[in-house]
Amino acid sequence: MAREKSLEERLFAAAVLRRSFELRGQEYAAGFRFVYDGVLRDMGLDDGAVVAFLATHRDEVEKAIGRRQ
C-alpha cells in the first residue's frame, strides 16, 4: 500500500504539472485544463494554493522540469 503524499508533495507535483504546461504554450491550453483540473480534484487541491506554492518554490519547480541547474 502506497503512503499518502503530504500536502507539500501534492502541491509540488501540481506546480510541476502547471509550469510544464505553461512552458508548452497556448496551443495546449485546452488539454492542460482538462488534465490539471482532474489532478487538482484527485489531490484535493485548488489552483490558488498551487499558484501560491509556485510563487515561493519556483526555483525548485524549474529545476525539477530541467529548466535550471
C-alpha positions as CSV (number, residue, x, y, z in Angstrom):
1,M,0.0,0.0,0.0
2,A,1.4,3.4,-1.0
3,R,1.8,6.0,1.6
4,E,-0.3,9.1,1.3
5,K,1.6,12.1,0.0
6,S,2.0,15.2,2.2
7,L,0.4,18.5,1.2
8,E,3.7,19.9,0.2
9,E,4.4,16.8,-2.1
10,R,1.0,17.2,-3.7
11,L,1.5,20.9,-4.2
12,F,4.9,20.3,-5.7
13,A,3.6,17.8,-8.2
14,A,0.7,20.0,-9.2
15,A,3.1,23.0,-9.6
16,V,5.4,21.0,-11.8
17,L,2.5,20.0,-14.0
18,R,1.2,23.6,-14.2
19,R,4.6,25.0,-15.0
20,S,5.3,22.4,-17.6
21,F,2.1,23.2,-19.4
22,E,2.7,27.0,-19.1
23,L,6.0,26.5,-21.0
24,R,4.3,24.5,-23.8
25,G,2.3,27.4,-25.0
26,Q,-1.3,28.3,-25.7
27,E,-1.9,25.5,-28.1
28,Y,-2.0,23.1,-25.2
29,A,-4.4,25.2,-23.1
30,A,-7.5,23.0,-23.5
31,G,-5.6,19.8,-22.8
32,F,-3.9,21.4,-19.8
33,R,-7.3,22.5,-18.2
34,F,-8.7,19.0,-18.6
35,V,-5.7,17.2,-17.1
36,Y,-4.9,19.9,-14.4
37,D,-8.5,20.2,-13.2
38,G,-8.6,16.4,-12.7
39,V,-5.2,16.3,-10.9
40,L,-6.4,19.1,-8.6
41,R,-9.6,17.3,-7.8
42,D,-7.8,14.0,-7.2
43,M,-5.2,15.6,-5.0
44,G,-7.7,17.7,-3.1
45,L,-6.1,21.0,-4.1
46,D,-7.2,24.2,-5.6
47,D,-5.4,26.4,-8.2
48,G,-4.8,29.3,-5.8
49,A,-2.8,27.0,-3.5
50,V,-0.7,25.7,-6.4
51,V,-0.1,29.3,-7.7
52,A,1.0,30.4,-4.2
53,F,3.3,27.4,-3.8
54,L,4.8,28.0,-7.2
55,A,5.5,31.7,-6.3
56,T,7.5,30.6,-3.3
57,H,9.1,27.5,-4.7
58,R,9.7,28.5,-8.4
59,D,13.4,27.5,-8.4
60,E,12.7,24.0,-7.1
61,V,9.9,23.5,-9.7
62,E,12.1,24.9,-12.5
63,K,14.9,22.6,-11.6
64,A,12.5,19.6,-11.5
65,I,11.4,20.2,-15.1
66,G,15.0,20.7,-16.2
67,R,15.0,24.5,-16.6
68,R,17.7,25.3,-14.1
69,Q,20.7,23.6,-12.7
